[in-house]
Amino acid sequence: MSFNSILSSINDVVWGIPTILLILATGLVLTIRLRCIQFTHLRRGFRSIFRKREGAEGEVSAFAALCTALSATIGTGNIVGVATAIAAGGPGALFWMWIAAILGTATKFTECMLACKFREVKEDGHILGGPFYTIERGMGPKWKWLAKLFAFFAVAAGLLGIGTMTQINGITTAINNAFDPTNTNIAFRLFDQNYSWATVIGGALVTIFVALVILGGLKRIAKVSEVVVPFMAAIYLFLGLSVLVMNATKIPGAFVTIFQGAFGMKAVAGGAMGFVVKQMLDAMQKGTARGIFSNEAGLGSAPIAACSAQMKDPVEQGLVNMTGTVIDTLIICTMTGLSIVIAGEGIWGNPNLQGIVLTTAAFSKVLGGDGHSVQFLLMVCLVFFAFTTILGWDYYSERCLEYLTGGRMKIVGVFRILYIVAIAIGPYMTISAVWTIADITNGLMAIPNCVSLIVLSGLAARHTKDYLTRYPTFESEEE
């Protein structure tokens, strides 16, 4: 059995029906117990992003904390992950991404709010918090093993999956497609695969820049994220809106295709009744997996950044951070997905088109022209999105490792070197293996985190109700 086959088998178990149902059930339980907070208080969350909290304790502003979290979520998942989900699970995968995101908004609020509630301010002033403290302090010391399990999986996810190799692989693939799509300038050959100078140089430059930033700690990461994330998101939104405006008449048909794929209706129409369930489950699995990869709701990563925010009450930052799921999946991922579906089955159904190549082909077809300018813009967006994701996940992994080692920062320093090494070798890993490893580590993180959120859902509901009773409106928070 090949290495890819082994990884695929493990992934099928980790991301089987039980895990998918656990993630969706967590979001559903929290949506009910919090009285649909993602609908009733979403506007308040957006208004709270730029609020200045004088005298509040924390390392960075609420906006900086949100940008740090978004830096880790807005990345390859929005451009490459959506394409991968549609290619593997059909257009229906996009529907399940939406469902996961809608329910996940309540999950994101809760995990960030609880993490802020149980965070710890260290002697030197830096703040440590996340699902590991939520589990240990919220559920009790006897559950510390589950907290350590989450932290271990998070470190593995950052070092081997979502934080390093998927991101740098996506970056170098985009650079290579933009500057040397035919691989004419080969630097070397490894494992029967040719690697161009564009890949080698691009990977080396990203590795150097990442090293320069992460050695500066959270404040430098936050400062870079505050500038890069909003700017690049605006560029990508402009590109996506251009696609949708120019193809407005095709949008209704795209939605029909998405809904048909989500419930196996295309298989029914084709008379293939035996494949209806399989098509639906494929769409659900790929859509949910890529959805959580994109917005990380339920994964437990965003709370680690949320804890560093200046706040007077945990609910404040919970409201701010839940907007990240809407921005990431319901807006940015939807633009990518609709553009790919509008391009037609000849594009998304082509097995020779994967990842950024599929997204580029779709955008180029629906926008017209020679495709070079679109390819370049997507490459720029992906490079910067993925770059900030690398930075964000280094921070997450370091905080989890700090918890695991009892604050031994020398070990954290060694980890930084290993993290940089993982980025350096990432361009030379196969795409399928990289994404499968990322999915596995994501799923393993989500399980202990979601268990804790369900157990502590009553506590979260009571604390939220108390806060909203004291401050029923956005304006009343200032009184």
Helices and strands as residue ranges (DSSP letters): H 3-14, H 17-33, H 37-40, H 42-48, H 62-73, H 76-76, I 77-81, H 82-89, H 92-117, E 120-121, E 127-128, H 131-133, I 134-139, G 141-143, H 144-160, H 165-179, E 186-190, E 193-196, H 197-214, H 217-246, G 248-250, H 251-262, H 265-269, G 273-275, H 276-295, H 302-306, H 314-325, I 326-333, H 334-343, H 345-348, H 355-367, H 372-404, H 409-425, G 426-428, H 431-455, H 457-470, G 475-478
